Amino acid sequence: MIRLSVFLSVILLSACAPTDQVNTISGPTMGTSYHIAWRGDGADAEALKIAVDQRLIEINKSMSTYDPQSELSLINKGEVAVDAEGWIAVSDGLEDVLQDSLAIHNKSEGLFDPTVGPLVNLWGFGPQASLDKVPSDAELDAAKQKVGFEALTLDGASTRIRLSSPRYIDLSAIAKGWGVDQIAELLEHQGHASYMVEIGGEIRTAGVKPDGQAWRIAIERPNSELQERAVELIIQPGSAAIATSGDYRNYFEQDGVRYSHTINPFSGRPITHTLASVTVVADNCAMADGWATALNVAGPEKGLELAERNGLAVFMIVRDGDGFAERTSSAFRAKFPHYESL
């Protein structure tokens, strides 16, 4: 799922000394693109890009539903080894993302559900060709029978999983965020303490730029037209991760009704509430990414309730007549005390 609700504001300072400047690399990944900026002399830029590209290829080979031979796709198709007790050995990375997914699933009262894939595919938003049509009630009922995260058991000690019934697992709502964390970890291992990593709108920042200023991240005002992008709010998150989920870019229309790509796992249908976008600021991007999706499914009232209950720093943009209204959690206001609603 490509989300473009958050974009970055990186100022390159040409006046800085060559040994202390903002360096950038970018490239395609996960059906979208990545952009990385870091503070330093840039001497390792070529080697860093090679390392980043290789790590992202590894993540895709593990978690992509668009690669029929990925680790996750083979599990979804039942083309993996299963022991006598039904356990399937998985990679450390896949087990880590599934553990994060389970945590958010439980705390969001099931609104975040990586097994929602059959419904996503049915509505035409998965790796299959887009159908752009509303499925029948019978088709919805059949797909809902294949959804439910409770069928998955995780054994972290042995890095393995077990399915009580077949499931199609789709990690697109958390894998990009986890990928951002992995690239941030790669940068830190190579001695970079000041950086900005972005994959498909999910972002993580640390340190400061050469002028001593923090990285500035712009939250986009909802608009379905790319050429009419505008800024709703600019924040300086410090060492943190930011993810946004919105309903205004990936959708189709039928008989004058717009159907969002975000599916409620209980109704089996696209969300219909007034929440246009929700941004989560967290310590790591996997959790920010997953929670942004969960709160987007929940809607403004239930989403804000969940944010308060779980201590999440959340910024919402809600449709209000012909315009928008902003809503924030107490954790967001505490983190950004100078925030003022536009």
SETORMAR-363566 format. One record per residue (C-alpha): residue number from 0; residue in three letters; x, y, z. Coordinates in steps of 0.05 Angstrom, whole numbers, padded with zeros to 5 digits. Layout:
i=NUM aa=ALA x=X y=Y z=Z .
...
This chain:
i=0 aa=MET x=00000 y=00000 z=00000 .
i=1 aa=ILE x=00031 y=00065 z=-00022 .
i=2 aa=ARG x=00018 y=00124 z=00023 .
i=3 aa=LEU x=00040 y=00194 z=00005 .
i=4 aa=SER x=00008 y=00231 z=00062 .
i=5 aa=VAL x=00074 y=00251 z=00093 .
i=6 aa=PHE x=00130 y=00283 z=00054 .
i=7 aa=LEU x=00196 y=00311 z=00078 .
i=8 aa=SER x=00228 y=00379 z=00081 .
i=9 aa=VAL x=00303 y=00373 z=00075 .
i=10 aa=ILE x=00343 y=00437 z=00066 .
i=11 aa=LEU x=00412 y=00427 z=00034 .
i=12 aa=LEU x=00460 y=00480 z=00058 .
i=13 aa=SER x=00511 y=00496 z=00005 .
i=14 aa=ALA x=00548 y=00541 z=00052 .
i=15 aa=CYS x=00568 y=00483 z=00097 .
i=16 aa=ALA x=00638 y=00456 z=00095 .
i=17 aa=PRO x=00647 y=00395 z=00049 .
i=18 aa=THR x=00663 y=00352 z=00110 .
i=19 aa=ASP x=00598 y=00371 z=00144 .
i=20 aa=GLN x=00541 y=00372 z=00095 .
i=21 aa=VAL x=00474 y=00339 z=00080 .
i=22 aa=ASN x=00484 y=00280 z=00032 .
i=23 aa=THR x=00427 y=00244 z=-00003 .
i=24 aa=ILE x=00414 y=00178 z=-00038 .
i=25 aa=SER x=00349 y=00150 z=-00066 .
i=26 aa=GLY x=00321 y=00093 z=-00106 .
i=27 aa=PRO x=00260 y=00048 z=-00119 .
i=28 aa=THR x=00236 y=-00003 z=-00068 .
i=29 aa=MET x=00172 y=-00037 z=-00044 .
i=30 aa=GLY x=00131 y=-00010 z=-00102 .
i=31 aa=THR x=00149 y=00061 z=-00083 .
i=32 aa=SER x=00216 y=00096 z=-00070 .
i=33 aa=TYR x=00264 y=00112 z=-00014 .
i=34 aa=HIS x=00301 y=00176 z=00003 .
i=35 aa=ILE x=00357 y=00181 z=00054 .
i=36 aa=ALA x=00394 y=00243 z=00078 .
i=37 aa=TRP x=00451 y=00243 z=00128 .
i=38 aa=ARG x=00502 y=00289 z=00157 .
i=39 aa=GLY x=00575 y=00278 z=00139 .
i=40 aa=ASP x=00626 y=00286 z=00084 .
i=41 aa=GLY x=00591 y=00239 z=00035 .
i=42 aa=ALA x=00653 y=00198 z=00022 .
i=43 aa=ASP x=00616 y=00133 z=00035 .
i=44 aa=ALA x=00554 y=00151 z=-00007 .
i=45 aa=GLU x=00566 y=00099 z=-00061 .
i=46 aa=ALA x=00581 y=00042 z=-00012 .
i=47 aa=LEU x=00522 y=00063 z=00031 .
i=48 aa=LYS x=00474 y=00061 z=-00027 .
i=49 aa=ILE x=00497 y=-00009 z=-00045 .
i=50 aa=ALA x=00486 y=-00032 z=00027 .
i=51 aa=VAL x=00418 y=00001 z=00030 .
i=52 aa=ASP x=00394 y=-00029 z=-00036 .
i=53 aa=GLN x=00417 y=-00098 z=-00014 .
i=54 aa=ARG x=00382 y=-00094 z=00053 .
i=55 aa=LEU x=00317 y=-00071 z=00020 .
i=56 aa=ILE x=00321 y=-00128 z=-00030 .
i=57 aa=GLU x=00328 y=-00176 z=00028 .
i=58 aa=ILE x=00266 y=-00147 z=00062 .
i=59 aa=ASN x=00225 y=-00151 z=-00002 .
i=60 aa=LYS x=00247 y=-00224 z=-00012 .
i=61 aa=SER x=00220 y=-00238 z=00058 .
i=62 aa=MET x=00156 y=-00197 z=00063 .
i=63 aa=SER x=00130 y=-00176 z=-00005 .
i=64 aa=THR x=00062 y=-00204 z=-00028 .
i=65 aa=TYR x=00079 y=-00178 z=-00098 .
i=66 aa=ASP x=00137 y=-00227 z=-00104 .
i=67 aa=PRO x=00107 y=-00297 z=-00113 .
i=68 aa=GLN x=00172 y=-00328 z=-00088 .
i=69 aa=SER x=00181 y=-00286 z=-00026 .
i=70 aa=GLU x=00182 y=-00320 z=00042 .
i=71 aa=LEU x=00113 y=-00293 z=00059 .
i=72 aa=SER x=00083 y=-00311 z=-00008 .
i=73 aa=LEU x=00106 y=-00383 z=-00002 .
i=74 aa=ILE x=00074 y=-00386 z=00068 .
i=75 aa=ASN x=00010 y=-00357 z=00040 .
i=76 aa=LYS x=00009 y=-00409 z=-00015 .
i=77 aa=GLY x=00025 y=-00466 z=00032 .
i=78 aa=GLU x=00090 y=-00481 z=-00004 .
i=79 aa=VAL x=00135 y=-00486 z=00057 .
i=80 aa=ALA x=00159 y=-00542 z=00102 .
i=81 aa=VAL x=00113 y=-00557 z=00161 .
i=82 aa=ASP x=00135 y=-00602 z=00217 .
i=83 aa=ALA x=00093 y=-00656 z=00250 .
i=84 aa=GLU x=00063 y=-00606 z=00298 .
i=85 aa=GLY x=00046 y=-00556 z=00245 .
i=86 aa=TRP x=00103 y=-00507 z=00258 .
i=87 aa=ILE x=00135 y=-00467 z=00202 .
i=88 aa=ALA x=00206 y=-00440 z=00210 .
i=89 aa=VAL x=00211 y=-00366 z=00192 .
i=90 aa=SER x=00266 y=-00314 z=00187 .
i=91 aa=ASP x=00283 y=-00269 z=00246 .
i=92 aa=GLY x=00257 y=-00208 z=00208 .
i=93 aa=LEU x=00190 y=-00238 z=00190 .
i=94 aa=GLU x=00180 y=-00263 z=00260 .
i=95 aa=ASP x=00197 y=-00194 z=00287 .
i=96 aa=VAL x=00145 y=-00160 z=00242 .
i=97 aa=LEU x=00092 y=-00211 z=00260 .
i=98 aa=GLN x=00105 y=-00199 z=00334 .
i=99 aa=ASP x=00096 y=-00124 z=00324 .
i=100 aa=SER x=00033 y=-00138 z=00284 .
i=101 aa=LEU x=00005 y=-00182 z=00339 .
i=102 aa=ALA x=00019 y=-00128 z=00391 .
i=103 aa=ILE x=-00018 y=-00075 z=00351 .
i=104 aa=HIS x=-00074 y=-00124 z=00333 .
i=105 aa=ASN x=-00088 y=-00138 z=00407 .
i=106 aa=LYS x=-00083 y=-00066 z=00430 .
i=107 aa=SER x=-00127 y=-00041 z=00373 .
i=108 aa=GLU x=-00182 y=-00090 z=00389 .
i=109 aa=GLY x=-00170 y=-00127 z=00323 .
i=110 aa=LEU x=-00175 y=-00066 z=00278 .
i=111 aa=PHE x=-00104 y=-00079 z=00254 .
i=112 aa=ASP x=-00106 y=-00147 z=00221 .
i=113 aa=PRO x=-00052 y=-00171 z=00173 .
i=114 aa=THR x=-00097 y=-00228 z=00150 .
i=115 aa=VAL x=-00145 y=-00179 z=00117 .
i=116 aa=GLY x=-00110 y=-00195 z=00051 .
i=117 aa=PRO x=-00168 y=-00234 z=00020 .
i=118 aa=LEU x=-00213 y=-00174 z=00030 .
i=119 aa=VAL x=-00161 y=-00126 z=00003 .
i=120 aa=ASN x=-00153 y=-00169 z=-00058 .
i=121 aa=LEU x=-00228 y=-00177 z=-00067 .
i=122 aa=TRP x=-00236 y=-00101 z=-00069 .
i=123 aa=GLY x=-00180 y=-00097 z=-00121 .
i=124 aa=PHE x=-00126 y=-00064 z=-00078 .
i=125 aa=GLY x=-00078 y=-00122 z=-00072 .
i=126 aa=PRO x=-00024 y=-00150 z=-00119 .
i=127 aa=GLN x=-00078 y=-00176 z=-00166 .
i=128 aa=ALA x=-00103 y=-00131 z=-00222 .
i=129 aa=SER x=-00150 y=-00077 z=-00197 .
i=130 aa=LEU x=-00223 y=-00097 z=-00206 .
i=131 aa=ASP x=-00254 y=-00029 z=-00192 .
i=132 aa=LYS x=-00321 y=-00059 z=-00175 .
i=133 aa=VAL x=-00361 y=-00072 z=-00112 .
i=134 aa=PRO x=-00362 y=-00146 z=-00094 .
i=135 aa=SER x=-00427 y=-00182 z=-00078 .
i=136 aa=ASP x=-00449 y=-00198 z=-00008 .
i=137 aa=ALA x=-00435 y=-00271 z=-00021 .
i=138 aa=GLU x=-00364 y=-00255 z=-00043 .
i=139 aa=LEU x=-00354 y=-00213 z=00019 .
i=140 aa=ASP x=-00380 y=-00267 z=00065 .
i=141 aa=ALA x=-00334 y=-00319 z=00033 .
i=142 aa=ALA x=-00273 y=-00274 z=00039 .
i=143 aa=LYS x=-00288 y=-00256 z=00112 .
i=144 aa=GLN x=-00286 y=-00330 z=00129 .
i=145 aa=LYS x=-00212 y=-00329 z=00109 .
i=146 aa=VAL x=-00195 y=-00270 z=00155 .
i=147 aa=GLY x=-00173 y=-00273 z=00228 .
i=148 aa=PHE x=-00106 y=-00264 z=00262 .
i=149 aa=GLU x=-00125 y=-00312 z=00317 .
i=150 aa=ALA x=-00108 y=-00369 z=00269 .
i=151 aa=LEU x=-00034 y=-00350 z=00276 .
i=152 aa=THR x=00009 y=-00373 z=00334 .
i=153 aa=LEU x=00079 y=-00345 z=00344 .
i=154 aa=ASP x=00136 y=-00380 z=00378 .
i=155 aa=GLY x=00189 y=-00326 z=00386 .
i=156 aa=ALA x=00237 y=-00370 z=00424 .
i=157 aa=SER x=00243 y=-00417 z=00365 .
i=158 aa=THR x=00228 y=-00366 z=00310 .
i=159 aa=ARG x=00169 y=-00404 z=00281 .
i=160 aa=ILE x=00095 y=-00396 z=00268 .
i=161 aa=ARG x=00035 y=-00442 z=00264 .
i=162 aa=LEU x=-00031 y=-00432 z=00227 .
i=163 aa=SER x=-00093 y=-00467 z=00253 .
i=164 aa=SER x=-00126 y=-00453 z=00185 .
i=165 aa=PRO x=-00099 y=-00424 z=00120 .
i=166 aa=ARG x=-00088 y=-00349 z=00120 .
i=167 aa=TYR x=-00065 y=-00297 z=00069 .
i=168 aa=ILE x=-00019 y=-00252 z=00109 .
i=169 aa=ASP x=-00008 y=-00181 z=00082 .
i=170 aa=LEU x=00044 y=-00139 z=00119 .
i=171 aa=SER x=00041 y=-00079 z=00072 .
i=172 aa=ALA x=00014 y=-00036 z=00129 .
i=173 aa=ILE x=00076 y=-00046 z=00172 .
i=174 aa=ALA x=00133 y=-00073 z=00129 .
i=175 aa=LYS x=00154 y=-00005 z=00101 .
i=176 aa=GLY x=00159 y=00023 z=00171 .
i=177 aa=TRP x=00200 y=-00037 z=00193 .
i=178 aa=GLY x=00244 y=-00027 z=00132 .
i=179 aa=VAL x=00255 y=00045 z=00153 .
i=180 aa=ASP x=00278 y=00021 z=00221 .
i=181 aa=GLN x=00326 y=-00029 z=00189 .
i=182 aa=ILE x=00357 y=00025 z=00145 .
i=183 aa=ALA x=00364 y=00071 z=00205 .
i=184 aa=GLU x=00399 y=00015 z=00242 .
i=185 aa=LEU x=00445 y=00005 z=00182 .
i=186 aa=LEU x=00463 y=00079 z=00182 .
i=187 aa=GLU x=00478 y=00078 z=00257 .
i=188 aa=HIS x=00522 y=00016 z=00250 .
i=189 aa=GLN x=00562 y=00055 z=00199 .
i=190 aa=GLY x=00572 y=00113 z=00247 .
i=191 aa=HIS x=00518 y=00161 z=00223 .
i=192 aa=ALA x=00482 y=00193 z=00281 .
i=193 aa=SER x=00445 y=00248 z=00243 .
i=194 aa=TYR x=00399 y=00224 z=00187 .
i=195 aa=MET x=00330 y=00222 z=00156 .
i=196 aa=VAL x=00304 y=00157 z=00125 .
i=197 aa=GLU x=00240 y=00156 z=00085 .
i=198 aa=ILE x=00205 y=00098 z=00048 .
i=199 aa=GLY x=00139 y=00112 z=00015 .
i=200 aa=GLY x=00121 y=00167 z=00064 .
i=201 aa=GLU x=00143 y=00131 z=00128 .
i=202 aa=ILE x=00200 y=00169 z=00161 .
i=203 aa=ARG x=00251 y=00164 z=00216 .
i=204 aa=THR x=00298 y=00220 z=00238 .
i=205 aa=ALA x=00356 y=00227 z=00286 .
i=206 aa=GLY x=00406 y=00281 z=00305 .
i=207 aa=VAL x=00410 y=00349 z=00271 .
i=208 aa=LYS x=00432 y=00380 z=00206 .
i=209 aa=PRO x=00499 y=00416 z=00198 .
i=210 aa=ASP x=00468 y=00482 z=00218 .
i=211 aa=GLY x=00446 y=00452 z=00284 .
i=212 aa=GLN x=00373 y=00452 z=00265 .
i=213 aa=ALA x=00329 y=00391 z=00272 .
i=214 aa=TRP x=00300 y=00355 z=00212 .
i=215 aa=ARG x=00234 y=00386 z=00191 .
i=216 aa=ILE x=00177 y=00340 z=00169 .
i=217 aa=ALA x=00116 y=00366 z=00133 .
i=218 aa=ILE x=00048 y=00333 z=00142 .
i=219 aa=GLU x=00007 y=00339 z=00079 .
i=220 aa=ARG x=-00062 y=00369 z=00074 .
i=221 aa=PRO x=-00109 y=00315 z=00044 .
i=222 aa=ASN x=-00120 y=00324 z=-00031 .
i=223 aa=SER x=-00129 y=00271 z=-00084 .
i=224 aa=GLU x=-00091 y=00312 z=-00135 .
i=225 aa=LEU x=-00015 y=00305 z=-00133 .
i=226 aa=GLN x=-00004 y=00371 z=-00168 .
i=227 aa=GLU x=-00043 y=00407 z=-00113 .
i=228 aa=ARG x=-00003 y=00383 z=-00053 .
i=229 aa=ALA x=-00003 y=00430 z=00006 .
i=230 aa=VAL x=00025 y=00430 z=00077 .
i=231 aa=GLU x=-00021 y=00423 z=00137 .
i=232 aa=LEU x=00033 y=00423 z=00191 .
i=233 aa=ILE x=00109 y=00422 z=00198 .
i=234 aa=ILE x=00139 y=00386 z=00258 .
i=235 aa=GLN x=00210 y=00375 z=00285 .
i=236 aa=PRO x=00204 y=00305 z=00314 .
i=237 aa=GLY x=00276 y=00299 z=00338 .
i=238 aa=SER x=00298 y=00226 z=00344 .
i=239 aa=ALA x=00232 y=00193 z=00326 .
i=240 aa=ALA x=00191 y=00158 z=00272 .
i=241 aa=ILE x=00131 y=00186 z=00234 .
i=242 aa=ALA x=00079 y=00149 z=00194 .
i=243 aa=THR x=00014 y=00172 z=00162 .
i=244 aa=SER x=-00046 y=00134 z=00135 .
i=245 aa=GLY x=-00099 y=00168 z=00092 .
i=246 aa=ASP x=-00158 y=00150 z=00049 .
i=247 aa=TYR x=-00153 y=00202 z=-00006 .
i=248 aa=ARG x=-00103 y=00174 z=-00057 .
i=249 aa=ASN x=-00116 y=00100 z=-00066 .
i=250 aa=TYR x=-00189 y=00088 z=-00082 .
i=251 aa=PHE x=-00239 y=00075 z=-00138 .
i=252 aa=GLU x=-00308 y=00103 z=-00152 .
i=253 aa=GLN x=-00372 y=00068 z=-00173 .
i=254 aa=ASP x=-00440 y=00099 z=-00182 .
i=255 aa=GLY x=-00415 y=00163 z=-00149 .
i=256 aa=VAL x=-00389 y=00128 z=-00087 .
i=257 aa=ARG x=-00315 y=00129 z=-00069 .
i=258 aa=TYR x=-00286 y=00064 z=-00041 .
i=259 aa=SER x=-00222 y=00071 z=00000 .
i=260 aa=HIS x=-00164 y=00021 z=-00001 .
i=261 aa=THR x=-00168 y=00015 z=00075 .
i=262 aa=ILE x=-00212 y=-00043 z=00094 .
i=263 aa=ASN x=-00247 y=-00055 z=00161 .
i=264 aa=PRO x=-00233 y=-00128 z=00178 .
i=265 aa=PHE x=-00300 y=-00135 z=00215 .
i=266 aa=SER x=-00346 y=-00106 z=00162 .
i=267 aa=GLY x=-00304 y=-00129 z=00104 .
i=268 aa=ARG x=-00316 y=-00062 z=00071 .
i=269 aa=PRO x=-00276 y=00001 z=00059 .
i=270 aa=ILE x=-00277 y=00053 z=00114 .
i=271 aa=THR x=-00332 y=00106 z=00108 .
i=272 aa=HIS x=-00318 y=00154 z=00166 .
i=273 aa=THR x=-00294 y=00227 z=00165 .
i=274 aa=LEU x=-00221 y=00215 z=00183 .
i=275 aa=ALA x=-00180 y=00237 z=00122 .
i=276 aa=SER x=-00111 y=00223 z=00150 .
i=277 aa=VAL x=-00077 y=00204 z=00215 .
i=278 aa=THR x=-00003 y=00214 z=00232 .
i=279 aa=VAL x=00031 y=00175 z=00288 .
i=280 aa=VAL x=00097 y=00196 z=00319 .
i=281 aa=ALA x=00132 y=00139 z=00356 .
i=282 aa=ASP x=00200 y=00112 z=00377 .
i=283 aa=ASN x=00204 y=00065 z=00317 .
i=284 aa=CYS x=00173 y=00066 z=00249 .
i=285 aa=ALA x=00144 y=-00004 z=00248 .
i=286 aa=MET x=00098 y=00014 z=00306 .
i=287 aa=ALA x=00082 y=00082 z=00278 .
i=288 aa=ASP x=00065 y=00051 z=00211 .
i=289 aa=GLY x=00020 y=-00004 z=00239 .
i=290 aa=TRP x=-00015 y=00042 z=00288 .
i=291 aa=ALA x=-00029 y=00093 z=00233 .
i=292 aa=THR x=-00067 y=00040 z=00195 .
i=293 aa=ALA x=-00104 y=00015 z=00257 .
i=294 aa=LEU x=-00127 y=00086 z=00275 .
i=295 aa=ASN x=-00146 y=00100 z=00204 .
i=296 aa=VAL x=-00191 y=00039 z=00205 .
i=297 aa=ALA x=-00219 y=00061 z=00273 .
i=298 aa=GLY x=-00240 y=00130 z=00252 .
i=299 aa=PRO x=-00234 y=00196 z=00289 .
i=300 aa=GLU x=-00272 y=00181 z=00353 .
i=301 aa=LYS x=-00251 y=00109 z=00365 .
i=302 aa=GLY x=-00181 y=00124 z=00338 .
i=303 aa=LEU x=-00170 y=00181 z=00388 .
i=304 aa=GLU x=-00196 y=00137 z=00444 .
i=305 aa=LEU x=-00145 y=00083 z=00425 .
i=306 aa=ALA x=-00090 y=00135 z=00420 .
i=307 aa=GLU x=-00104 y=00160 z=00490 .
i=308 aa=ARG x=-00109 y=00090 z=00519 .
i=309 aa=ASN x=-00042 y=00070 z=00488 .
i=310 aa=GLY x=-00004 y=00135 z=00499 .
i=311 aa=LEU x=00004 y=00149 z=00425 .
i=312 aa=ALA x=00025 y=00216 z=00396 .
i=313 aa=VAL x=-00027 y=00226 z=00342 .
i=314 aa=PHE x=-00047 y=00282 z=00294 .
i=315 aa=MET x=-00112 y=00274 z=00256 .
i=316 aa=ILE x=-00142 y=00312 z=00198 .
i=317 aa=VAL x=-00217 y=00303 z=00198 .
i=318 aa=ARG x=-00267 y=00324 z=00144 .
i=319 aa=ASP x=-00312 y=00380 z=00171 .
i=320 aa=GLY x=-00363 y=00403 z=00120 .
i=321 aa=ASP x=-00326 y=00431 z=00060 .
i=322 aa=GLY x=-00261 y=00437 z=00100 .
i=323 aa=PHE x=-00219 y=00401 z=00151 .
i=324 aa=ALA x=-00210 y=00402 z=00226 .
i=325 aa=GLU x=-00149 y=00379 z=00266 .
i=326 aa=ARG x=-00151 y=00333 z=00326 .
i=327 aa=THR x=-00092 y=00313 z=00369 .
i=328 aa=SER x=-00078 y=00265 z=00427 .
i=329 aa=SER x=-00051 y=00289 z=00493 .
i=330 aa=ALA x=00015 y=00254 z=00479 .
i=331 aa=PHE x=00022 y=00293 z=00414 .
i=332 aa=ARG x=00010 y=00359 z=00449 .
i=333 aa=ALA x=00060 y=00341 z=00503 .
i=334 aa=LYS x=00113 y=00324 z=00451 .
i=335 aa=PHE x=00098 y=00387 z=00410 .
i=336 aa=PRO x=00079 y=00438 z=00463 .
i=337 aa=HIS x=00081 y=00496 z=00413 .
i=338 aa=TYR x=00031 y=00463 z=00366 .
i=339 aa=GLU x=-00027 y=00508 z=00347 .
i=340 aa=SER x=-00086 y=00486 z=00305 .
i=341 aa=LEU x=-00088 y=00520 z=00237 .
